Amino acid sequence: MELKNKKLLVIGGAGFIGSHTVDELLKEPVSEIRIFDNFTRGRKNNLKSAIQDSRVKVFAHGGELLHPELVKSALEGIDGVFHFAALWLLHCWDYPRSAFEVNCGGLFNVLEAIVDNPDVQRLVWSSSASVYGDAVTEPMQESHPLNNTNFYGATKVAGEQFCRAYYYRYLNTPQEFDFVGLRYMNVYGARQDYKGAYIAVIMKILDRLEKGLPPVIYGDGSQAYDFVNVVDCARANIAAMKANVADEFYNVGTGIKTTIKELVDLILEITESDLTPIFEPSGQTFVKNRIGCPVKAEREIGYKHSVQLRDGLKDLIKWRNNHKSEVIHRRNAAE
Ligand SMILES: NC(=O)c1ccc[n+]([C@@H]2O[C@H](COP(=O)([O-])OP(=O)(O)OC[C@H]3O[C@@H](n4cnc5c(N)ncnc54)[C@H](O)[C@@H]3O)[C@@H](O)[C@H]2O)c1
């Protein structure tokens, strides 16, 4: 979809990936960026610079995805929707009912609202690499089996099917819309949560270093992932909104394999720490090996990662040092 003079709705726009997508969207000639978020996890500070631009509007009536009428009215006059709002992996583990309501019911409300607003041409929805489970083949192409075994991943597998079902249900009707689902790999970068129960591995390592404690590696450190910078994810989202493809899912990653041991060593090097990692028996690990093949996304939507892990980690550490006092992790209201 051509973005010139278009109005875009960003659901979950105050969150980690959503707020970076808003920042990137401001480089495009869009006429309005409407933010819909209940701020349970997203932060007003994430939008601090974006709201200086008059094209950015926070939806006036609040942004609760679980209220279908509100979602419907948020979509009025909108050309394209980015839908990021969801509960995260560990939150879904602890609170599956809330996960079902937000990740599945929330998406359902968005799909219904799209059908009720026939001007909406396109949906870019956040799936996740979690749909794959552990890699059977490497790097994982989008045709890799969906071997997920946890509830978060289950909501994403279901969500992919919901999108497809609505797409085909309304194909060649006045309510027709296009959609693309993005399977982000392990996203890291500025604005990532770093306090509270639901934080990701890089922030856990940095927390330990900050306290003068050696980083902990669970197991032998050979678990390997594809770490992709959030700015690259934001660019992928916009590429997906612009692209002329529908009913497709794309990996958003780098295709580069980094083990946890390599990640820890790199962070120690960047922070000039002389601490030595300690090894502890592996605890709860959902996936041990997950690298996404980036070829399809590059070929079909023109997305290719640009941020190298070393540079992205440096940026993240700088941001963390500058924003510590501002960042307040708030656990979801469902608790
Ligand atoms: N961060 C990652 O590593 C990663 C990896 C794969 C997939 N994803 C997916 O990408 C999307 C964005 O992830 P993120 O890391 O930016 O998450 P995030 O938690 O930072 O952002 C989600 C936003 O949605 C909002 N939200 C939650 N429940 C809501 C509700 N009921 N109504 C309205 N707003 C609500 C939150 O306040 C938050 O601002 C999610 O769908 C996530 O599952 C993220």
The ligand as a MOL file (V3000), in Angstrom:
LIG
                    3D

  0  0  0     0  0            999 V3000
M  V30 BEGIN CTAB
M  V30 COUNTS 44 48 0 0 0
M  V30 BEGIN ATOM
M  V30 1 N 9.6610 -8.3290 21.6660 0
M  V30 2 C 9.9090 -9.4870 21.0690 0
M  V30 3 O 11.0130 -10.0640 21.1970 0
M  V30 4 C 8.8430 -10.1370 20.2150 0
M  V30 5 C 9.1840 -11.2970 19.5050 0
M  V30 6 C 8.2080 -11.9130 18.7240 0
M  V30 7 C 6.9330 -11.3690 18.6430 0
M  V30 8 N 6.6310 -10.2460 19.3520 0 CHG=1
M  V30 9 C 5.2730 -9.7140 19.2270 0
M  V30 10 O 5.3440 -8.3710 18.7960 0
M  V30 11 C 4.3010 -7.6030 19.3640 0
M  V30 12 C 4.8770 -6.3760 20.0620 0
M  V30 13 O 5.7910 -6.8330 21.0530 0
M  V30 14 P 6.4690 -5.8130 22.0640 0
M  V30 15 O 7.7180 -6.4620 22.5330 0
M  V30 16 O 6.5150 -4.4720 21.4580 0 CHG=-1
M  V30 17 O 5.4250 -5.8480 23.2560 0
M  V30 18 P 5.0590 -4.6850 24.3060 0
M  V30 19 O 4.4630 -5.3880 25.4820 0
M  V30 20 O 6.1940 -3.7700 24.5300 0
M  V30 21 O 3.9270 -3.8830 23.5270 0
M  V30 22 C 2.5900 -4.2980 23.5040 0
M  V30 23 C 1.7290 -3.0630 23.6980 0
M  V30 24 O 0.3620 -3.4710 23.7140 0
M  V30 25 C -0.2990 -2.8050 24.7760 0
M  V30 26 N -1.4210 -3.6350 25.2120 0
M  V30 27 C -1.3760 -4.8270 25.8600 0
M  V30 28 N -2.6150 -5.2590 26.1170 0
M  V30 29 C -3.4690 -4.3390 25.5840 0
M  V30 30 C -4.8780 -4.2320 25.5200 0
M  V30 31 N -5.6760 -5.1550 26.0780 0
M  V30 32 N -5.4190 -3.1520 24.9150 0
M  V30 33 C -4.6220 -2.1970 24.3650 0
M  V30 34 N -3.2690 -2.2340 24.4080 0
M  V30 35 C -2.6990 -3.3010 25.0100 0
M  V30 36 C 0.7480 -2.6220 25.8690 0
M  V30 37 O 0.4500 -1.5620 26.7570 0
M  V30 38 C 1.9920 -2.3590 25.0300 0
M  V30 39 O 2.1770 -0.9750 24.7920 0
M  V30 40 C 3.5340 -8.5500 20.2760 0
M  V30 41 O 2.4130 -9.0430 19.5910 0
M  V30 42 C 4.5190 -9.6500 20.5420 0
M  V30 43 O 3.8570 -10.8700 20.8310 0
M  V30 44 C 7.5600 -9.6050 20.1240 0
M  V30 END ATOM
M  V30 BEGIN BOND
M  V30 1 1 1 2
M  V30 2 2 2 3
M  V30 3 1 2 4
M  V30 4 1 4 5
M  V30 5 2 4 44
M  V30 6 2 5 6
M  V30 7 1 6 7
M  V30 8 2 7 8
M  V30 9 1 8 9
M  V30 10 1 8 44
M  V30 11 1 9 10
M  V30 12 1 9 42
M  V30 13 1 10 11
M  V30 14 1 11 12
M  V30 15 1 11 40
M  V30 16 1 12 13
M  V30 17 1 13 14
M  V30 18 2 14 15
M  V30 19 1 14 16
M  V30 20 1 14 17
M  V30 21 1 17 18
M  V30 22 2 18 19
M  V30 23 1 18 20
M  V30 24 1 18 21
M  V30 25 1 21 22
M  V30 26 1 22 23
M  V30 27 1 23 24
M  V30 28 1 23 38
M  V30 29 1 24 25
M  V30 30 1 25 26
M  V30 31 1 25 36
M  V30 32 1 26 27
M  V30 33 1 26 35
M  V30 34 2 27 28
M  V30 35 1 28 29
M  V30 36 1 29 30
M  V30 37 2 29 35
M  V30 38 1 30 31
M  V30 39 2 30 32
M  V30 40 1 32 33
M  V30 41 2 33 34
M  V30 42 1 34 35
M  V30 43 1 36 37
M  V30 44 1 36 38
M  V30 45 1 38 39
M  V30 46 1 40 41
M  V30 47 1 40 42
M  V30 48 1 42 43
M  V30 END BOND
M  V30 END CTAB
M  END
